[in-house]
Amino acid sequence: GNCVKEPGFCVQPNGCDQNSGVIKMNSFEGNTQQRQQECLKKCLAHPGATGCEVIWHQSNRGCYIHTQSVARGNNAARHSCWVFSKCKQAPLYRFWNRRLGDHFYTTNYNEIWNGKRGSGFKGIQCRVLKHHQDGTIPLYRYWRRYWSDHFYTTNIREIGTARRGQRGRYGYVSEGITAYCYPSSRQGLIPLYRYWKASIVDHFYTTNIREIGTSVRGKYGHHGYKSEGIVCYVFPA
């Protein structure tokens, strides 16, 4: 249905870019319902698949994507079955660096071990989307090196830039988009709360009000953290 294709998927003018990370299965000759069903059966059986489509190249006209059991169009003799799983929710991991006094959140677990973080794993905070879907907004990440603080927001105006590597207000540098979440409540979603502790210059994010004891904006709770309201709405862990 509404799954987002991998970056680079079907971007070439004369056909599909097959170096996008999307998993290509067996090719199928012919344009028959039996071939379509065989393709979809294998596709849906693939681990992690959330949806399947049949795709082919029509010379000089780019990629055509269909979900019909019998494909449409001329010169559509060669078919391939593709698997995509970009509608799946991704875990938002939480880390705590005691030495720096910094909470860090990412959908990429390897990010901690492939560089500078040195943080202790504190579990999965919630689940988010790694790619844009209808109705979602970006969750931006910023890093303030001098005070060792990661900051997350859906409001670009707070820092003034969303361009990766560019410095904005208060000395924060953009590190791009961490994930996508929802701006308002809907069925199946829960709030992601933001807190601030000035004494150690740390922003803290949680879906569990009991950790700080309040969700009232401006009110102080446990451990000296002050509520800064709801960032956005996410899926439960």
C-alpha positions, 0 to 999 in steps of 0.5 A: 500500500503506502510503504515508502521505497528505499532511497534511490528506488526507480530514479534512473530515467531508463529504468530502476536503480537496483542498488538501493537496498531493496531486495530483488527476488527471482525474475519472472518471464511472461505476464500471467496471473500465475506468475504474479501470484507466484511472485507475491507468494515468495515476496510475502514469505520473505522475513520482514516483508510488510507489502509487495509490488511487481515492478518492471522497466519499460524502455525510456519511460522509467519504472512502473509500479503496479499491484494488479494480479495481471500487469498493465502496459506494453512491453512488460515481458520481464518482471521481478518481485521486490520486497520492501518493509519501510512501513515498519516502525523502528525502535528509538534507542535511549542511551545515557552518557554519565561522563558527559551528562547527556541523554542520546536517542537514535534509531541506529544502534550501531551509531553508539559503537562506531564513534564517539558516544560511549554511552550506556544503553537504557533500552527502547524508549518508543517506536517511530518511523524512519521514513516519511509517511502521510501525516508525519513530521521530522524529529530533528537532532542537534548537538551542542558540543561545548555543553555536551547536550543532544537536543531533539525537536520537531520545530525548526524555529527553535534552533533556526536550521535543519541543514546537517552540519550547520550551526544554529541558535545557542551553539547547537549544530544540526545532525539531521533527521532522527525519525518521523513522528506525528504532530497530534494524538491518534489511536495507537500513539502516545506522547513523547515528553521533553524535559530540561535540567539546567544544572547539567545542561541535559535534555531528556525525553520519555514516554513515561511520565512517572520517570519525572513525575509531571507533564505540566509545562514549566513544572519541575519534577524528579531529579531536577528536570523541568517539563517542556511539554510534548515533542510529538506522538509516537508508537509504544515500545 
